[in-house]
Amino acid sequence: MHDDIAWAAFPPSPATKADATPAALSETALDYARQALSPATLRAYGSHLRAWEAWCRAKGVVSAPAAPALVANHLAEQAGRRAYVTLTSRLSAIARAHAMLRLPFDARDPDLRKTLQGIARAHGIRPKRQATALLTADVLRLASICGGDLRGMRDRALILLGFAGAFRRSELIAIRVADLTFGAQGLTVFLPRSKTDQVGEGSLVAIAANPLAAHCPVAAVRSWLEVAGITQGCVFRRITRDDAVGRHGLAGESVRLILKERAWEAGYRGEELDRITPHSLRAGCITTLAQASVHERDIMAHSRHGSQTVMRGYIRAATGADAVTSCALWRGRE
């Protein structure tokens, strides 16, 4: 069993093996099929399916094909102990696994849907705690406490660029030197793919220079690359214990830890610190642009949002009207 492959979580029965398994696919086709879902989604599905299989083993029932009533019973037992969003994600994982195995399963079965509705009504749908939006002043505060050593220069570039480009952490750690184009007005970052561009059409993100060179994302990235001697490959990399620049790029979790460490050093404490995540840079950029009266159309283009509704969910008590690029991030900071 391969934990990272959703359809491998259910061992098919002999009666359905010929039709249900992906055995007819070549290894090359299988590799592409695995890439249809992001690594994060595969990990989440794997976790849900392992939990589902363990529950089925304990009950002495088969995990697939599963009757909707059996899944409803499982979700009902988890209600109150697991968040509603966790239960709906588990249902999605089970449904996707059945689809990949080509086994029958009706995720919209009336009794199953009513069970979910009852769980939501009885236990409520806990609102997701939003990450704090780090606005321009917050970002400059974090950047200012990053020292002049390798770690400080890397972290300053990471924080400033992450904010200026409204980058997701997955996008940040995937940026390579070849994706950067420095110009007179700033920096352009090419993203081969992102969360809303799974097919890889690619997009360009324009990063305006900050008149305050000490806190300019363009200058910070350029300085980091020069000092670290990075001419190709990943832009943001781990630094070893003996202060050497590693060959491999940062992991997503490393971005969170770096941001937490710098926020602590900058004086953030308690719930304020707890709510600072890599998402805070993205939310802060979008909120700042909205407060600067940048048109929603232009904010969506800059943040690579496919949905206006989703984009608005990032804005913390801000308004949007009319303007242009990320130059608005630095207005009034000269």
Buried (B, 14 or more C-beta within 10 A) or exposed (E): EEBEBBBBBBEBEEEBEEEBBBEEEEEEEBEEBBEEBEEEBBEBBBBBBBBBBEBBEEEEEBBBBBBBEBBBBBBBEBBEEBBBEBBBBBBBBBBBBBBBBBBEBBBEBEEBBEBBEEBBEEBEEEEEEBBBBBBBEBBBBBBEBBEEEBBBBBBBBBBBBBBBBBBBBBBBBBBBEEBBEBEEEBBBBBBBBBEBBEEEEEBEBBBBBBEEEEBBBBBBBBBBBEBBEBEEEBBBBBBEEEEEBEEEBBEBEBBBEBBBEBBEEBEBEEEEBBBBBBBBBBBBBBBBBBBBEBBBEBBBBBBBBEEEEEBBBBBBEBEBEEBEBBBBBBEEEE
